[in-house]
């Protein structure tokens, strides 16, 4: 199935090119703005501390983790983990990334409807990949079209989850920029331009993932339709 020419032409090649292009753009944008000092001269960790002090956010623990662009908010542990580059650099990129993660914190603390909808799907997404791929593979091998459609339905849950992630991430970036403005940290045009550029580049990774999942879903649907 995975050596089908349709898969190679309409799924594999487009997604590889898209992924490569987005990663190249992200690294280029991050590389540029990680070398530009933000006007406050504050590291990502200092930015986070100031946002907790100057906004309505309830303070939560902050941790430093190894790697580059490994920043994330863990809602289960209620902790923000910043990469070494973000936590320790006084760059525009570090400021933007830290604010984005605190944007996620604000989503949870204010009970964002987007987060609630996404969390509702988490249990299903935890087992749907296994069920999906097994059903599609077995259905294909045994020529059972109904089983392929079962796999497609479960795969569709993953696709919907991926699509729902887009507005969640966009909203976190919007909130992060608002938090920076509220705290008085967007002091120059360069701060504003760089922060938006970094967050836009990061958001494109989620767009690429969504497009990839949709293309794969359409391919599976085409398989099922060809076997009617």
C-alpha beads as a LAMMPS data file, in Angstrom:
LAMMPS data file: protein, C-alpha beads

228 atoms
227 bonds

1 atom types
1 bond types

-500.0 500.0 xlo xhi
-500.0 500.0 ylo yhi
-500.0 500.0 zlo zhi

Masses

1 110.0

Atoms # bond

1 1 1 0.000 0.000 0.000
2 1 1 2.784 2.395 0.935
3 1 1 4.535 1.803 -2.391
4 1 1 1.446 2.794 -4.324
5 1 1 2.375 5.456 -6.884
6 1 1 -0.606 7.554 -5.764
7 1 1 0.749 7.566 -2.217
8 1 1 4.208 8.606 -3.391
9 1 1 2.926 11.371 -5.690
10 1 1 0.069 12.787 -3.641
11 1 1 1.199 12.136 -0.055
12 1 1 4.872 11.285 0.414
13 1 1 6.517 13.820 -1.910
14 1 1 4.287 16.807 -0.975
15 1 1 4.630 16.171 2.757
16 1 1 8.400 15.696 2.580
17 1 1 8.803 18.933 0.635
18 1 1 6.421 20.783 2.936
19 1 1 8.110 19.489 6.076
20 1 1 11.569 20.327 4.768
21 1 1 10.504 23.823 3.721
22 1 1 8.804 24.607 7.030
23 1 1 11.723 23.309 9.106
24 1 1 14.171 25.322 7.000
25 1 1 12.084 28.471 7.450
26 1 1 11.694 27.862 11.201
27 1 1 15.403 27.319 11.762
28 1 1 16.275 30.352 9.650
29 1 1 13.796 32.585 11.490
30 1 1 14.782 31.276 14.920
31 1 1 18.453 31.566 14.043
32 1 1 18.010 35.201 13.044
33 1 1 16.000 36.367 16.044
34 1 1 17.898 34.288 18.603
35 1 1 20.858 36.558 17.828
36 1 1 18.895 39.779 18.262
37 1 1 18.775 41.080 21.825
38 1 1 15.324 42.093 23.050
39 1 1 15.012 45.687 24.271
40 1 1 14.657 44.661 27.895
41 1 1 17.792 42.508 27.771
42 1 1 15.865 39.753 29.536
43 1 1 16.276 36.003 29.185
44 1 1 13.280 33.772 28.557
45 1 1 13.192 32.797 32.229
46 1 1 13.291 36.443 33.329
47 1 1 10.526 37.282 30.847
48 1 1 8.388 34.497 32.331
49 1 1 8.943 35.749 35.882
50 1 1 7.987 39.284 34.849
51 1 1 4.840 38.111 33.063
52 1 1 3.724 36.332 36.228
53 1 1 4.392 39.522 38.224
54 1 1 2.757 42.019 35.863
55 1 1 -0.251 40.113 34.527
56 1 1 -3.195 38.205 35.969
57 1 1 -1.466 34.845 35.431
58 1 1 -1.194 32.631 38.490
59 1 1 2.445 31.686 38.931
60 1 1 3.413 28.063 38.275
61 1 1 6.800 26.292 38.408
62 1 1 9.331 26.841 35.629
63 1 1 11.977 24.320 34.626
64 1 1 14.911 24.270 32.225
65 1 1 15.274 21.261 29.900
66 1 1 18.061 20.288 27.493
67 1 1 17.898 20.934 23.769
68 1 1 16.815 23.676 21.408
69 1 1 13.168 24.540 20.767
70 1 1 12.077 21.867 23.255
71 1 1 9.910 24.389 25.109
72 1 1 6.471 23.250 26.238
73 1 1 3.770 23.587 28.861
74 1 1 2.878 20.354 30.646
75 1 1 -0.690 20.752 31.958
76 1 1 -0.595 17.432 33.820
77 1 1 2.340 18.540 35.965
78 1 1 1.276 22.207 35.719
79 1 1 4.790 23.284 34.812
80 1 1 6.396 25.229 31.959
81 1 1 9.635 23.767 30.638
82 1 1 11.925 26.087 28.709
83 1 1 14.842 24.897 26.606
84 1 1 18.317 26.008 27.601
85 1 1 18.446 28.427 24.663
86 1 1 15.165 30.074 25.602
87 1 1 15.728 30.143 29.362
88 1 1 19.198 31.637 29.242
89 1 1 19.242 33.957 26.207
90 1 1 18.150 37.630 26.255
91 1 1 16.935 37.389 22.657
92 1 1 13.748 38.368 20.863
93 1 1 13.202 34.686 20.015
94 1 1 13.519 33.639 23.671
95 1 1 11.064 36.336 24.724
96 1 1 8.498 35.246 22.115
97 1 1 8.764 31.532 22.880
98 1 1 8.469 32.026 26.641
99 1 1 5.403 34.220 26.118
100 1 1 3.824 31.599 23.844
101 1 1 4.157 28.916 26.523
102 1 1 2.593 31.239 29.083
103 1 1 -0.151 31.819 26.554
104 1 1 -0.940 28.116 26.957
105 1 1 -0.897 28.557 30.721
106 1 1 -3.446 31.355 30.402
107 1 1 -5.649 29.124 28.236
108 1 1 -5.841 26.566 31.026
109 1 1 -6.209 29.069 33.834
110 1 1 -9.059 30.878 32.076
111 1 1 -10.804 27.678 30.928
112 1 1 -10.427 28.234 27.182
113 1 1 -13.140 26.453 25.172
114 1 1 -10.499 25.414 22.622
115 1 1 -8.448 23.669 25.292
116 1 1 -11.536 21.946 26.701
117 1 1 -12.478 20.655 23.248
118 1 1 -8.939 19.446 22.592
119 1 1 -8.660 17.754 25.987
120 1 1 -11.979 15.993 25.373
121 1 1 -10.358 14.172 22.440
122 1 1 -7.130 13.224 24.237
123 1 1 -8.358 9.824 25.531
124 1 1 -9.542 8.831 22.055
125 1 1 -6.323 9.970 20.414
126 1 1 -4.264 7.827 22.782
127 1 1 -5.559 4.566 21.301
128 1 1 -6.916 5.609 17.890
129 1 1 -3.529 5.423 16.051
130 1 1 -3.051 1.751 16.930
131 1 1 -6.644 0.828 16.069
132 1 1 -6.529 2.857 12.877
133 1 1 -3.339 1.448 11.392
134 1 1 -4.153 -2.131 12.396
135 1 1 -7.655 -1.952 10.917
136 1 1 -6.444 -0.387 7.660
137 1 1 -3.542 -2.828 7.270
138 1 1 -5.574 -5.951 8.076
139 1 1 -8.469 -4.719 5.959
140 1 1 -6.099 -4.169 3.061
141 1 1 -4.377 -7.564 3.437
142 1 1 -7.648 -9.495 3.786
143 1 1 -9.514 -7.347 1.284
144 1 1 -12.159 -6.334 3.852
145 1 1 -13.323 -2.877 2.809
146 1 1 -15.485 -2.429 5.897
147 1 1 -12.464 -2.875 8.139
148 1 1 -10.550 -0.271 6.146
149 1 1 -13.401 2.171 6.761
150 1 1 -13.241 1.435 10.492
151 1 1 -9.572 2.363 10.398
152 1 1 -10.391 5.515 8.446
153 1 1 -12.901 6.619 11.087
154 1 1 -10.325 6.223 13.855
155 1 1 -7.711 7.973 11.737
156 1 1 -10.221 10.783 11.204
157 1 1 -10.280 11.333 14.974
158 1 1 -6.521 11.949 14.866
159 1 1 -6.920 14.308 11.933
160 1 1 -9.614 16.280 13.739
161 1 1 -7.351 16.500 16.806
162 1 1 -4.514 17.808 14.620
163 1 1 -6.793 20.386 13.011
164 1 1 -8.072 21.479 16.417
165 1 1 -4.480 21.999 17.529
166 1 1 -4.109 24.821 14.982
167 1 1 -6.468 27.343 16.639
168 1 1 -5.099 26.311 20.060
169 1 1 -1.553 27.212 18.995
170 1 1 -2.597 30.395 17.183
171 1 1 -4.556 31.476 20.247
172 1 1 -1.574 30.784 22.542
173 1 1 0.622 33.003 20.348
174 1 1 -2.021 35.750 20.344
175 1 1 -2.276 35.550 24.123
176 1 1 1.506 35.528 24.478
177 1 1 1.864 38.723 22.471
178 1 1 -0.883 40.349 24.535
179 1 1 0.882 39.331 27.749
180 1 1 4.130 40.887 26.517
181 1 1 2.312 44.106 25.644
182 1 1 0.474 44.150 28.985
183 1 1 3.754 43.681 30.852
184 1 1 5.422 46.488 28.874
185 1 1 7.993 44.237 27.230
186 1 1 7.201 45.037 23.588
187 1 1 9.307 48.172 23.736
188 1 1 10.452 48.493 20.131
189 1 1 9.346 47.807 16.575
190 1 1 12.045 45.147 16.405
191 1 1 10.617 43.360 19.449
192 1 1 7.200 43.300 17.810
193 1 1 8.412 42.280 14.369
194 1 1 10.740 39.575 15.652
195 1 1 8.278 38.069 18.130
196 1 1 5.586 37.805 15.477
197 1 1 8.025 36.302 12.976
198 1 1 9.208 33.608 15.394
199 1 1 5.686 32.652 16.454
200 1 1 4.470 32.624 12.855
201 1 1 7.300 30.295 11.839
202 1 1 6.577 27.977 14.765
203 1 1 2.867 27.911 13.888
204 1 1 3.685 26.736 10.372
205 1 1 4.949 23.430 11.805
206 1 1 1.416 22.722 13.037
207 1 1 -0.030 23.767 9.683
208 1 1 2.327 21.333 7.943
209 1 1 1.300 18.538 10.315
210 1 1 -2.377 19.245 9.655
211 1 1 -1.919 19.215 5.870
212 1 1 0.044 15.956 6.109
213 1 1 -2.671 14.258 8.154
214 1 1 -5.420 15.436 5.793
215 1 1 -3.534 14.164 2.726
216 1 1 -3.028 10.807 4.390
217 1 1 -6.707 10.602 5.327
218 1 1 -7.734 11.361 1.729
219 1 1 -5.373 8.657 0.516
220 1 1 -6.927 6.065 2.834
221 1 1 -10.386 7.085 1.667
222 1 1 -9.263 6.626 -1.944
223 1 1 -8.085 3.088 -1.089
224 1 1 -11.455 2.217 0.401
225 1 1 -13.318 3.649 -2.576
226 1 1 -11.167 1.681 -5.037
227 1 1 -12.084 -1.546 -3.257
228 1 1 -15.857 -1.179 -3.522

Bonds

1 1 1 2
2 1 2 3
3 1 3 4
4 1 4 5
5 1 5 6
6 1 6 7
7 1 7 8
8 1 8 9
9 1 9 10
10 1 10 11
11 1 11 12
12 1 12 13
13 1 13 14
14 1 14 15
15 1 15 16
16 1 16 17
17 1 17 18
18 1 18 19
19 1 19 20
20 1 20 21
21 1 21 22
22 1 22 23
23 1 23 24
24 1 24 25
25 1 25 26
26 1 26 27
27 1 27 28
28 1 28 29
29 1 29 30
30 1 30 31
31 1 31 32
32 1 32 33
33 1 33 34
34 1 34 35
35 1 35 36
36 1 36 37
37 1 37 38
38 1 38 39
39 1 39 40
40 1 40 41
41 1 41 42
42 1 42 43
43 1 43 44
44 1 44 45
45 1 45 46
46 1 46 47
47 1 47 48
48 1 48 49
49 1 49 50
50 1 50 51
51 1 51 52
52 1 52 53
53 1 53 54
54 1 54 55
55 1 55 56
56 1 56 57
57 1 57 58
58 1 58 59
59 1 59 60
60 1 60 61
61 1 61 62
62 1 62 63
63 1 63 64
64 1 64 65
65 1 65 66
66 1 66 67
67 1 67 68
68 1 68 69
69 1 69 70
70 1 70 71
71 1 71 72
72 1 72 73
73 1 73 74
74 1 74 75
75 1 75 76
76 1 76 77
77 1 77 78
78 1 78 79
79 1 79 80
80 1 80 81
81 1 81 82
82 1 82 83
83 1 83 84
84 1 84 85
85 1 85 86
86 1 86 87
87 1 87 88
88 1 88 89
89 1 89 90
90 1 90 91
91 1 91 92
92 1 92 93
93 1 93 94
94 1 94 95
95 1 95 96
96 1 96 97
97 1 97 98
98 1 98 99
99 1 99 100
100 1 100 101
101 1 101 102
102 1 102 103
103 1 103 104
104 1 104 105
105 1 105 106
106 1 106 107
107 1 107 108
108 1 108 109
109 1 109 110
110 1 110 111
111 1 111 112
112 1 112 113
113 1 113 114
114 1 114 115
115 1 115 116
116 1 116 117
117 1 117 118
118 1 118 119
119 1 119 120
120 1 120 121
121 1 121 122
122 1 122 123
123 1 123 124
124 1 124 125
125 1 125 126
126 1 126 127
127 1 127 128
128 1 128 129
129 1 129 130
130 1 130 131
131 1 131 132
132 1 132 133
133 1 133 134
134 1 134 135
135 1 135 136
136 1 136 137
137 1 137 138
138 1 138 139
139 1 139 140
140 1 140 141
141 1 141 142
142 1 142 143
143 1 143 144
144 1 144 145
145 1 145 146
146 1 146 147
147 1 147 148
148 1 148 149
149 1 149 150
150 1 150 151
151 1 151 152
152 1 152 153
153 1 153 154
154 1 154 155
155 1 155 156
156 1 156 157
157 1 157 158
158 1 158 159
159 1 159 160
160 1 160 161
161 1 161 162
162 1 162 163
163 1 163 164
164 1 164 165
165 1 165 166
166 1 166 167
167 1 167 168
168 1 168 169
169 1 169 170
170 1 170 171
171 1 171 172
172 1 172 173
173 1 173 174
174 1 174 175
175 1 175 176
176 1 176 177
177 1 177 178
178 1 178 179
179 1 179 180
180 1 180 181
181 1 181 182
182 1 182 183
183 1 183 184
184 1 184 185
185 1 185 186
186 1 186 187
187 1 187 188
188 1 188 189
189 1 189 190
190 1 190 191
191 1 191 192
192 1 192 193
193 1 193 194
194 1 194 195
195 1 195 196
196 1 196 197
197 1 197 198
198 1 198 199
199 1 199 200
200 1 200 201
201 1 201 202
202 1 202 203
203 1 203 204
204 1 204 205
205 1 205 206
206 1 206 207
207 1 207 208
208 1 208 209
209 1 209 210
210 1 210 211
211 1 211 212
212 1 212 213
213 1 213 214
214 1 214 215
215 1 215 216
216 1 216 217
217 1 217 218
218 1 218 219
219 1 219 220
220 1 220 221
221 1 221 222
222 1 222 223
223 1 223 224
224 1 224 225
225 1 225 226
226 1 226 227
227 1 227 228
